[in-house]
Amino acid sequence: MLFVRPGRLADLDALEHMARTAQPVLHSLPHDRRALEARVALSEDSFRAEVDFPGEEFYLFVLEDSASGKLMGTASIVAAAGYSDPFYAFRNDALIHASRELHVNRKIHALTMSHELTGKSRLAGYYIDPSLRGDAAAHLMSRARMMYIAANRKRFTPEVFSLLLGVTDDAGVSPFWEAVGRKFFGRDFADIEIESGGRSRTFIAEVMPTYPIYVPLLPEAAQRVLGEPDENALLAYDIHLEEGFETDRFIDIFDAGPVLTAQVDRSACVTRNETRAVHGMRETAQTATEAAMYLIAHNGADGEFRCVLGDLPEGKSSGAALTPGARAALGVQEGDAVRCVRLHQLHHEDLTGDAQ
């Protein structure tokens, strides 16, 4: 069975492998082993800490296969984006150019450098092992973060955001970067991706344009990809939409990928939440007519958190009859409370052997 838990220092070798092989670059996992070790240690401290408001905490989650113990994915939450340096994005603006003498009044689309997202909680560092088939693991890895946020509200801001991969070609070339970023940095997109550290480095403000960029002056190829997710990010885009994220007025400063935002109070993991008691045991998954697909999460002591996908009968009065594998993965016993959120995009038949 696949389950999500906090990352720990014992995972360092597996995380280092993911950091070096993941595409696109995982800003949450530094390539340098010492820096990565410090990052994981910060995550362990963050999960254990008593937090009254978001600060420099960082939460690293991993997707583990309980049968093999192998790590199959990772994702993270930054409690306050740009805590040390501002978090930069382009804001979509409309500038009015008018002349009474010429009887001209034009609204021009422009991109303005902004750090308005600074201080907001951010979903980041999402990665799934390419060997996993189907959509179930992706839903679990991505949305387990919102299950944690929903259960630990003081640790995060009321609004969260996520930055998705923008359009690139088969060679990894971004049309937007070629039209804008390269003109100022004079370097390849991939190089600056590694250097940028997640859009919070001072050199971004030093090098990128401070004046608005007029979109009609950009090549058509660059204009077409503004706010569009890459083909490889379409599943993540759909998962965010089901959770309640919406496209906002910001795009990524490097590849023009979409910035999605959500009010935590309106997210699915809050509005669809059912608290159920673990009750009963079953050996196998139920049939499609008996059950629906749910995210099932449990918060334990000392910052422990677990999340799995499982089928449950609809109606919280039915309790949560879990398989032995699900109970073991969640670390729960009879009578323990679990947070359950139904997934509407996944159906019973989508819970394949990959997610079991």
Phi, psi and omega per residue, in radians:
M1 nan 2.422 3.046
L2 -1.503 2.379 3.057
F3 -2.536 2.715 -3.141
V4 -1.827 2.386 3.100
R5 -2.550 2.937 3.040
P6 -1.154 2.483 3.042
G7 -1.240 2.712 3.132
R8 -2.481 2.946 -3.067
L9 -1.089 -0.462 3.093
A10 -1.141 -0.287 3.133
D11 -1.565 0.093 -2.929
L12 -0.997 -0.756 -3.123
D13 -1.084 -0.805 -3.139
A14 -1.147 -0.672 3.134
L15 -1.196 -0.644 3.094
E16 -1.105 -0.685 3.106
H17 -1.111 -0.758 3.121
M18 -1.129 -0.702 -3.127
A19 -1.053 -0.628 -3.062
R20 -1.515 -0.349 -3.061
T21 -1.929 -0.315 -3.052
A22 -1.154 2.407 3.021
Q23 -2.284 2.212 0.031
P24 -1.262 3.130 -3.081
V25 -1.047 2.369 3.064
L26 -1.642 1.816 -3.125
H27 -1.173 -0.400 -3.124
S28 -1.323 -0.241 -3.124
L29 -2.128 1.696 3.120
P30 -1.081 2.597 3.105
H31 -1.266 -0.547 3.133
D32 -1.253 2.229 -3.026
R33 -1.085 -0.707 -3.140
R34 -1.131 -0.737 3.110
A35 -1.147 -0.655 3.116
L36 -1.155 -0.726 3.117
E37 -1.059 -0.720 3.107
A38 -1.138 -0.632 3.129
R39 -1.145 -0.766 3.128
V40 -1.181 -0.686 3.102
A41 -1.089 -0.695 3.079
L42 -1.060 -0.713 3.117
S43 -1.104 -0.796 3.120
E44 -1.028 -0.763 3.114
D45 -1.117 -0.663 -3.102
S46 -1.149 -0.750 3.130
F47 -1.108 -0.613 -3.079
R48 -1.468 -0.377 -3.003
A49 -1.217 2.617 2.966
E50 -1.481 2.042 -3.025
V51 -2.121 2.261 3.102
D52 -1.805 -0.370 3.089
F53 -2.743 2.673 -3.054
P54 -1.188 2.477 3.110
G55 -2.497 -2.179 -3.092
E56 -1.568 0.268 -3.128
E57 -1.157 2.614 3.116
F58 -2.403 2.279 -3.054
Y59 -2.089 2.010 -3.119
L60 -1.844 2.193 3.118
F61 -1.969 2.623 3.066
V62 -2.253 2.691 3.081
L63 -1.838 2.037 -3.067
E64 -1.999 2.476 2.997
D65 -1.586 1.973 -3.056
S66 -1.130 -0.453 -3.115
A67 -1.246 -0.697 -3.067
S68 -1.891 -0.300 -3.046
G69 1.350 0.065 -3.110
K70 -1.369 2.471 3.055
L71 -1.471 2.260 -3.043
M72 -2.005 0.018 -3.136
G73 3.114 3.004 3.115
T74 -2.689 2.746 3.051
A75 -2.824 2.845 -3.048
S76 -2.570 2.926 3.022
I77 -2.249 2.268 3.000
V78 -1.730 2.057 -3.024
A79 -1.062 -0.670 3.132
A80 -2.507 1.766 -3.107
A81 -1.043 2.381 3.130
G82 1.193 0.621 -3.108
Y83 -1.071 -0.694 3.141
S84 -1.636 -0.713 3.106
D85 -2.217 2.640 3.139
P86 -1.017 2.565 3.057
F87 -1.641 2.155 -3.005
Y88 -1.789 2.485 3.034
A89 -2.648 2.849 3.007
F90 -1.580 2.327 3.059
R91 -1.721 2.292 3.045
N92 -1.292 2.068 3.131
D93 -2.128 2.798 3.019
A94 -2.113 1.990 -3.133
L95 -1.775 2.357 -3.113
I96 -1.662 2.177 3.035
H97 -2.042 2.050 -3.026
A98 -2.402 2.587 3.048
S99 -2.455 2.040 3.113
R100 -1.160 -0.641 -3.115
E101 -1.119 -0.696 -3.124
L102 -1.624 -0.026 -3.095
H103 0.996 0.779 -3.134
V104 -2.021 2.311 3.051
N105 -2.525 1.776 -3.040
R106 -2.087 2.380 3.027
K107 -1.761 2.070 -3.026
I108 -1.936 2.234 3.082
H109 -1.242 2.220 -3.137
A110 -2.383 2.714 3.092
L111 -1.960 2.206 -3.099
T112 -2.106 2.279 3.094
M113 -1.052 2.329 -3.074
S114 -2.502 2.618 2.971
H115 -2.178 0.613 3.136
E116 -1.192 -0.344 3.124
L117 -1.418 -0.155 3.138
T118 -0.997 2.309 3.102
G119 1.645 -0.233 3.122
K120 -1.534 2.630 3.118
S121 -1.226 2.472 -3.045
R122 -2.264 2.334 2.945
L123 -1.444 2.300 -3.032
A124 -2.616 3.045 2.932
G125 1.096 0.558 -3.100
Y126 -1.361 2.289 3.104
Y127 -2.681 2.363 3.088
I128 -2.195 2.382 3.100
D129 -1.025 2.252 -3.103
P130 -1.027 -0.335 -3.112
S131 -1.297 -0.288 3.137
L132 -1.307 2.293 -3.125
R133 -1.795 2.718 3.098
G134 1.409 3.086 -3.044
D135 -1.726 -0.211 -3.001
A136 -1.050 -0.817 -3.103
A137 -1.108 -0.643 3.133
A138 -1.127 -0.766 3.081
H139 -1.051 -0.789 -3.109
L140 -1.093 -0.873 -3.069
M141 -1.124 -0.745 -3.089
S142 -1.259 -0.846 -2.956
R143 -1.504 -0.207 3.032
A144 -1.026 -0.536 3.114
R145 -1.096 -0.722 3.119
M146 -1.240 -0.517 3.032
M147 -1.103 -0.691 3.113
Y148 -1.197 -0.759 3.121
I149 -1.056 -0.772 -3.104
A150 -1.082 -0.540 -3.117
A151 -1.591 -0.150 -3.079
N152 -2.374 1.091 -2.939
R153 -1.104 -0.618 -3.080
K154 -1.153 -0.367 -3.095
R155 -1.362 -0.197 -2.993
F156 -2.389 2.838 -3.139
T157 -1.355 2.790 -3.131
P158 -1.117 -0.403 3.096
E159 -2.082 2.355 3.103
V160 -2.115 2.755 3.128
F161 -2.418 2.843 -3.132
S162 -2.503 2.426 -3.122
L163 -1.891 2.094 -3.109
L164 -1.789 2.748 -3.115
L165 -1.097 2.281 3.073
G166 -1.455 3.062 -3.038
V167 -1.233 2.258 2.990
T168 -2.342 2.798 3.112
D169 -1.525 -3.043 -3.080
D170 -1.098 -0.399 3.124
A171 -1.614 0.079 -3.139
G172 1.417 0.265 -3.134
V173 -1.544 2.262 3.121
S174 -1.692 2.137 3.110
P175 -1.031 -0.633 -3.125
F176 -1.224 -0.736 3.111
W177 -1.056 -0.754 -3.132
E178 -1.095 -0.579 -3.107
A179 -1.450 -0.478 -3.039
V180 -2.145 -1.188 -2.997
G181 -0.993 -0.790 -3.120
R182 -1.058 -0.550 -3.120
K183 -1.107 -0.466 -3.093
F184 -1.798 -0.636 -3.119
F185 -1.600 -0.511 -3.115
G186 1.151 0.413 -3.108
R187 -2.353 2.932 -3.129
D188 -1.242 2.666 3.134
F189 -0.978 -0.814 -3.076
A190 -1.091 -0.651 -3.141
D191 -1.111 -0.805 -3.111
I192 -1.244 -0.538 3.068
E193 -0.984 -0.784 -3.126
I194 -1.203 -0.720 -3.082
E195 -1.248 -0.481 -2.954
S196 -1.247 -0.405 3.112
G197 1.080 0.591 3.090
G198 1.514 0.497 3.044
R199 1.289 0.454 -3.111
S200 -2.235 0.509 -3.137
R201 -1.766 2.522 -3.087
T202 -1.064 -0.580 -3.074
F203 -1.118 -0.348 3.100
I204 -1.078 -0.825 3.125
A205 -1.198 -0.531 -3.116
E206 -1.258 -0.559 -3.006
V207 -1.838 -0.724 -3.085
M208 -1.207 2.724 -3.045
P209 -1.153 2.407 3.106
T210 -1.587 -0.304 3.120
Y211 -1.640 2.710 3.141
P212 -1.015 2.521 3.039
I213 -1.731 2.110 -3.120
Y214 -1.396 1.997 -3.049
V215 -1.024 -0.706 -3.134
P216 -1.061 -0.302 3.119
L217 -1.490 -0.151 3.138
L218 -1.425 2.695 3.043
P219 -1.020 2.636 -3.119
E220 -1.005 -0.654 -3.137
A221 -1.050 -0.654 3.112
A222 -1.288 -0.684 3.131
Q223 -1.096 -0.661 -3.061
R224 -1.146 -0.462 -3.034
V225 -1.698 0.055 -3.126
L226 -1.072 2.089 3.101
G227 1.267 0.198 -3.123
E228 -1.722 2.329 3.077
P229 -1.338 2.591 3.056
D230 -1.147 2.750 3.124
E231 -0.947 -0.647 -3.139
N232 -1.309 -0.138 -3.136
A233 -1.895 0.095 -3.083
L234 -1.139 -0.691 3.102
L235 -1.109 -0.799 3.101
A236 -1.053 -0.664 3.109
Y237 -1.056 -0.831 3.141
D238 -1.118 -0.682 3.122
I239 -1.087 -0.750 3.101
H240 -1.095 -0.717 -3.135
L241 -1.105 -0.713 3.115
E242 -1.125 -0.586 3.127
E243 -1.218 -0.382 3.135
G244 2.037 0.140 3.089
F245 -1.299 2.654 3.119
E246 -2.316 2.656 3.047
T247 -1.167 2.364 -3.099
D248 -1.912 -2.962 -3.099
R249 -1.583 0.287 3.137
F250 -2.020 2.629 2.991
I251 -2.341 2.852 -3.132
D252 -1.179 2.491 -3.084
I253 -1.329 -0.284 -3.083
F254 -1.757 -0.901 -3.082
D255 -2.026 0.114 3.103
A256 1.128 0.366 3.086
G257 -1.127 2.785 -3.078
P258 -1.279 2.504 2.960
V259 -1.820 2.098 -3.121
L260 -1.867 2.424 -3.130
T261 -2.215 2.698 3.107
A262 -2.573 2.439 2.943
Q263 -1.414 2.157 -3.066
V264 -1.011 -0.668 3.140
D265 -1.064 -0.453 -3.106
R266 -1.773 0.016 -3.106
S267 -1.265 2.734 -3.125
A268 -1.083 -0.626 -3.105
C269 -1.221 -0.181 3.017
V270 -1.797 -0.900 -3.036
T271 -1.259 -0.490 3.141
R272 -1.748 0.154 -3.039
N273 -1.154 2.339 2.990
E274 -2.220 2.180 3.044
T275 -1.622 2.068 -3.101
R276 -2.099 2.708 3.053
A277 -1.668 2.362 3.064
V278 -1.133 2.114 -3.061
H279 -2.571 2.128 3.106
G280 1.498 2.915 -3.125
M281 -2.381 2.469 3.034
R282 -2.377 2.639 -3.032
E283 -1.548 -0.517 -3.063
T284 -2.306 2.941 3.068
A285 -1.167 2.619 3.120
Q286 -1.426 2.933 3.123
T287 -1.379 2.857 -3.067
A288 -1.061 -0.530 -3.116
T289 -1.370 -0.275 -3.087
E290 -1.674 -0.382 -2.934
A291 -2.541 2.909 3.040
A292 -2.218 2.868 -3.099
M293 -1.459 2.307 -3.118
Y294 -2.306 2.550 2.786
L295 -1.410 2.311 -3.116
I296 -2.232 2.124 -3.041
A297 -2.277 2.671 3.115
H298 -2.468 2.304 3.049
N299 -1.746 2.124 3.123
G300 -1.794 -2.912 -3.140
A301 -1.363 2.771 3.064
D302 0.969 0.673 3.045
G303 1.402 0.130 3.137
E304 -1.208 2.473 3.134
F305 -2.595 2.409 3.086
R306 -2.405 2.566 3.106
C307 -2.555 2.347 3.107
V308 -2.335 2.955 2.932
L309 -1.803 2.391 3.115
G310 -2.738 2.809 3.100
D311 -1.686 2.338 -3.131
L312 -2.350 2.646 3.016
P313 -1.183 2.513 3.129
E314 -1.236 2.495 -3.105
G315 1.796 1.971 -3.036
K316 -1.104 -0.372 3.132
S317 -1.143 -0.295 3.141
S318 -1.317 -0.191 -3.093
G319 1.267 -2.911 -3.132
A320 -2.221 1.645 3.058
A321 -1.492 1.919 -3.016
L322 -1.911 2.675 3.028
T323 -1.244 2.794 3.078
P324 -0.977 -0.649 3.126
G325 -1.115 -0.722 3.136
A326 -1.187 -0.704 3.112
R327 -1.076 -0.766 -3.124
A328 -1.145 -0.742 -3.132
A329 -1.122 -0.682 -3.127
L330 -1.419 -0.343 -3.096
G331 1.228 0.690 -3.079
V332 -2.035 2.808 3.088
Q333 -2.219 3.049 3.128
E334 -0.944 2.252 3.098
G335 1.627 -0.255 3.118
D336 -1.162 2.580 3.124
A337 -1.533 2.395 3.062
V338 -2.250 2.605 3.088
R339 -1.604 2.225 -3.062
C340 -2.180 2.305 3.121
V341 -2.325 2.135 -3.121
R342 -1.270 2.455 3.069
L343 -1.801 2.143 -3.094
H344 -1.533 -0.415 -3.128
Q345 -1.454 -0.307 3.106
L346 -1.877 2.448 3.120
H347 -2.017 2.994 -3.086
H348 -0.931 -0.721 -3.084
E349 -1.218 -0.241 -3.140
D350 -1.381 -0.241 3.132
L351 -1.424 1.379 -3.060
T352 -1.478 -3.073 3.113
G353 -1.043 -0.431 3.130
D354 -1.102 -0.606 -3.090
A355 -1.663 -0.164 -3.139
Q356 -1.383 nan nan
